Amino acid sequence: MSAPVLLVLGAGPGVGLAVARLFAGDGYAVFLATRLAAEAEPLVAELRGEGHTADGGGVDLSDPADITRLVTEVGEQLGRIDVLHFNPSMFREADPLELSVPELIEDFTIGAAALLPAVQGALPFFADGARVLVTGSAAADKPWNKAASLGVQKAAVRNLVTSLDTTLAPKGFRAVAVQINGVLGSGAFTRDLVAEALYSAATRSLDEWTPHVSYDG
């Protein structure tokens, strides 16, 4: 397949779909990975209805083996991966005195650690100039104590992106985390405006590249 490929992990009807639509408009074939395959079907149908090339499937982001399976299947099916968009977040309303260690580990695994098997599995299929794009959050710096695990996820995944970008750069690939410093859905933080910020960060030239970008609206 000659068309560039966008793979979205943690896709949903909000930012994930909006980012996919922007890349699809640029001629990308899109694969939307959701928790269950059935959840991807309406998203895929929406993109196809707009004339885009799209497919989808389910993946358990708490299971590294299942992540590897999904990423490998996409790479083999579509022949390449040009942009890997890591979009999951686990929101659990529990403060540090209520949050258990197993709950923190579960949320961290999906919201941050899952990026490792995703990139490792995608690496053999990365096309020249491939990009890893991660949806970040202001919670990395200003966590809400009532959802303590979210801040841990976002701080960790941002840190991980720094190491990934340094490691991938000699291979001709780059990674970026875009920190969304606002409340999704309001004012300058609608899903479409946030998606444009993510898209712009991933499609910058190498001269402008940094592993972290802040979107302040």
Protein Blocks (a to p, Z undefined) as FASTA:
>chain_A
ZZdcdddehiafklmmmmmmmmmmnopacddddfblklmmmmmmmmmmnopacddddddf
kbmklmmmmmmmmmmmnopafbdcdfbdcdddddfklpcfklmmmmmmmmmmmmmmmmmm
mmmmocghiacdddddfklmmccfklmmlmmmmmmmmmmmmmmmmmmmmnopacdddddd
bdehiajlcfklmmmmmmmmmmpcfklgcfbdcdeZZ
